[in-house]
Amino acid sequence: MTSRELTALMEKSPVSCHKALVKEYGRYVYAIAYNKLRGCGTSEDIEECVSDVFAALFMQCEVSMTATAVRQRCSRAMDKLRTKLVEVGLGR
C-alpha cells in the first residue's frame, strides 16, 4: 500500500488501517525481530517485540493524522479571518 492509501484508510477506519499494516508488514517485522532476538529471547518475547513495533507505528500514525487535521483547521480558520478582514476594509 502507498502512504496515500494508508492515510485514506486511517481516516476512514483506524482499525482497518492497523490490520492492513500488520498484514502488509507483519512477516517482515517478525523476521527482523526473530533474527535479533533468537538465542536470547523466547517466542513470546519475539511476538511482544512485533506487537510493540506495530503499536508504536500506529500511535505515530494517529499523532500525525491529528496534527495534520489541526493544521488544516487552523489554516481554514486563518483564511476565513483574512477574508473577513478584507470585507471590512482592514486587510489587503
Backbone hydrogen bonds in HBPLUS format (Angstrom, degrees):
<---DONOR---> <-ACCEPTOR-->    atom                        ^
c    i                          cat <-CA-CA->   ^        H-A-AA   ^      H-
h    n   atom  resd res      DA  || num        DHA   H-A  angle D-A-AA Bond
n    s   type  num  typ     dist DA aas  dist angle  dist       angle   num
A0006-LEU N   A0002-THR O   2.99 MM   4  6.30 158.5  2.04 149.8 155.8     1
A0007-THR N   A0003-SER O   2.87 MM   4  6.02 154.0  1.93 143.3 150.6     2
A0008-ALA N   A0004-ARG O   2.93 MM   4  6.15 163.4  1.96 149.9 153.9     3
A0009-LEU N   A0005-GLU O   2.92 MM   4  6.10 157.3  1.97 145.5 152.3     4
A0010-MET N   A0006-LEU O   2.78 MM   4  5.94 150.5  1.87 145.8 154.3     5
A0011-GLU N   A0007-THR O   3.00 MM   4  6.27 154.5  2.06 148.7 154.6     6
A0012-LYS N   A0008-ALA O   3.03 MM   4  6.25 148.4  2.14 142.1 151.0     7
A0013-SER N   A0009-LEU O   2.70 MM   4  5.74 174.6  1.70 158.7 160.6     8
A0017-CYS N   A0013-SER O   2.99 MM   4  6.28 151.9  2.07 152.8 161.7     9
A0018-HIS N   A0014-PRO O   2.95 MM   4  6.20 158.5  2.00 148.8 153.7    10
A0019-LYS N   A0015-VAL O   3.00 MM   4  6.28 162.0  2.03 150.3 155.1    11
A0020-ALA N   A0016-SER O   2.91 MM   4  6.08 153.8  1.98 143.7 151.0    12
A0021-LEU N   A0017-CYS O   2.92 MM   4  6.19 155.4  1.98 151.1 157.4    13
A0022-VAL N   A0018-HIS O   3.02 MM   4  6.28 162.7  2.05 152.3 156.5    14
A0023-LYS N   A0019-LYS O   2.88 MM   4  6.06 160.1  1.92 148.4 154.5    15
A0024-GLU N   A0020-ALA O   2.85 MM   4  5.94 158.1  1.90 146.1 152.3    16
A0025-TYR N   A0021-LEU O   2.87 MM   4  5.89 165.1  1.90 152.1 156.0    17
A0026-GLY N   A0022-VAL O   2.70 MM   4  4.60 135.3  1.89 133.8 138.4    18
A0029-VAL N   A0025-TYR O   2.94 MM   4  6.14 169.1  1.95 165.8 168.1    19
A0030-TYR N   A0026-GLY O   2.90 MM   4  6.04 158.5  1.95 148.1 155.0    20
A0031-ALA N   A0027-ARG O   2.89 MM   4  6.05 157.0  1.94 146.0 151.8    21
A0032-ILE N   A0028-TYR O   3.12 MM   4  6.43 156.3  2.18 148.2 154.0    22
A0033-ALA N   A0029-VAL O   2.94 MM   4  6.19 170.3  1.95 155.2 157.8    23
A0034-TYR N   A0030-TYR O   2.76 MM   4  5.90 161.4  1.79 154.2 159.9    24
A0035-ASN N   A0031-ALA O   2.98 MM   4  6.10 162.9  2.01 144.8 149.3    25
A0036-LYS N   A0032-ILE O   2.99 MM   4  6.21 150.0  2.08 149.3 157.6    26
A0037-LEU N   A0033-ALA O   2.87 MM   4  5.90 152.8  1.94 150.9 158.1    27
A0038-ARG N   A0034-TYR O   2.84 MM   4  5.43 136.9  2.03 148.6 153.0    28
A0040-CYS N   A0037-LEU O   3.02 MM   3  5.55 158.7  2.07 130.7 136.9    29
A0041-GLY N   A0037-LEU O   2.85 MM   4  5.25 122.3  2.19 170.7 166.1    30
A0045-ASP N   A0042-THR O   3.06 MM   3  5.04 119.9  2.44  93.9 108.7    31
A0046-ILE N   A0042-THR O   3.10 MM   4  6.50 153.2  2.18 148.5 155.2    32
A0047-GLU N   A0043-SER O   2.99 MM   4  6.23 162.4  2.02 147.1 151.5    33
A0048-GLU N   A0044-GLU O   2.84 MM   4  6.01 154.3  1.91 145.7 153.3    34
A0049-CYS N   A0045-ASP O   2.94 MM   4  6.13 152.3  2.02 143.2 150.6    35
A0050-VAL N   A0046-ILE O   2.99 MM   4  6.30 159.1  2.03 151.0 156.2    36
A0051-SER N   A0047-GLU O   2.92 MM   4  6.17 161.3  1.96 147.6 153.0    37
A0052-ASP N   A0048-GLU O   2.85 MM   4  6.08 155.1  1.91 147.4 154.4    38
A0053-VAL N   A0049-CYS O   2.95 MM   4  6.25 152.5  2.02 148.9 156.0    39
A0054-PHE N   A0050-VAL O   3.11 MM   4  6.46 165.6  2.13 155.5 157.6    40
A0055-ALA N   A0051-SER O   2.85 MM   4  6.03 153.5  1.92 149.7 158.2    41
A0056-ALA N   A0052-ASP O   2.92 MM   4  6.04 164.7  1.95 148.7 152.5    42
A0057-LEU N   A0053-VAL O   2.95 MM   4  6.14 158.5  2.00 147.3 153.9    43
A0058-PHE N   A0054-PHE O   2.84 MM   4  5.90 160.5  1.88 144.6 150.1    44
A0059-MET N   A0055-ALA O   2.90 MM   4  6.10 157.8  1.95 148.2 154.3    45
A0060-GLN N   A0056-ALA O   3.00 MM   4  6.19 156.1  2.06 145.8 152.1    46
A0061-CYS N   A0057-LEU O   2.94 MM   4  6.24 151.1  2.03 146.5 154.8    47
A0062-GLU N   A0058-PHE O   2.99 MM   4  6.31 157.8  2.04 150.0 155.1    48
A0063-VAL N   A0059-MET O   2.99 MM   4  6.25 159.4  2.03 149.6 155.1    49
A0064-SER N   A0060-GLN O   2.88 MM   4  6.06 163.0  1.91 150.8 155.6    50
A0065-MET N   A0061-CYS O   2.89 MM   4  6.06 161.0  1.92 150.5 155.8    51
A0066-THR N   A0062-GLU O   2.93 MM   4  6.09 158.0  1.98 146.6 152.8    52
A0067-ALA N   A0063-VAL O   2.87 MM   4  6.08 164.4  1.90 153.1 157.3    53
A0068-THR N   A0064-SER O   2.91 MM   4  6.07 158.0  1.96 148.4 154.6    54
A0069-ALA N   A0065-MET O   2.96 MM   4  6.15 160.7  1.99 147.7 152.9    55
A0070-VAL N   A0066-THR O   2.92 MM   4  6.17 159.9  1.96 153.0 158.3    56
A0071-ARG N   A0067-ALA O   2.94 MM   4  6.16 164.8  1.97 150.6 154.7    57
A0072-GLN N   A0068-THR O   2.95 MM   4  6.15 161.0  1.98 151.9 157.1    58
A0073-ARG N   A0069-ALA O   2.96 MM   4  6.17 161.1  2.00 149.5 154.5    59
A0074-CYS N   A0070-VAL O   2.89 MM   4  6.10 162.8  1.92 154.8 159.5    60
A0075-SER N   A0071-ARG O   2.91 MM   4  6.03 157.7  1.96 147.3 153.9    61
A0076-ARG N   A0072-GLN O   2.97 MM   4  6.22 158.6  2.01 148.6 154.0    62
A0077-ALA N   A0073-ARG O   2.92 MM   4  6.14 158.6  1.97 148.1 154.3    63
A0078-MET N   A0074-CYS O   2.90 MM   4  6.14 159.9  1.94 152.1 157.0    64
A0079-ASP N   A0075-SER O   2.97 MM   4  6.21 155.0  2.03 146.7 153.8    65
A0080-LYS N   A0076-ARG O   2.96 MM   4  6.25 157.7  2.01 150.4 155.9    66
A0081-LEU N   A0077-ALA O   2.94 MM   4  6.20 156.5  1.99 148.5 155.2    67
A0082-ARG N   A0078-MET O   2.89 MM   4  6.14 163.1  1.92 152.8 156.7    68
A0083-THR N   A0079-ASP O   2.99 MM   4  6.21 158.7  2.04 147.3 153.2    69
A0084-LYS N   A0080-LYS O   2.97 MM   4  6.24 160.6  2.00 150.3 155.1    70
A0085-LEU N   A0081-LEU O   2.93 MM   4  6.18 159.4  1.97 153.1 158.9    71
A0086-VAL N   A0082-ARG O   2.97 MM   4  6.20 154.3  2.04 149.5 156.0    72
A0087-GLU N   A0083-THR O   2.96 MM   4  6.21 156.9  2.01 148.7 155.3    73
A0088-VAL N   A0084-LYS O   3.07 MM   4  6.36 147.4  2.18 148.6 156.1    74
A0090-LEU N   A0085-LEU O   2.74 MM   5  4.94 145.7  1.86 160.8 155.1    75
A0091-GLY N   A0085-LEU O   3.02 MM   6  4.76 131.8  2.26 108.3 102.5    76
A0089-GLY N   A0086-VAL O   3.10 MM   3  5.01 156.8  2.16 101.6 108.6    77
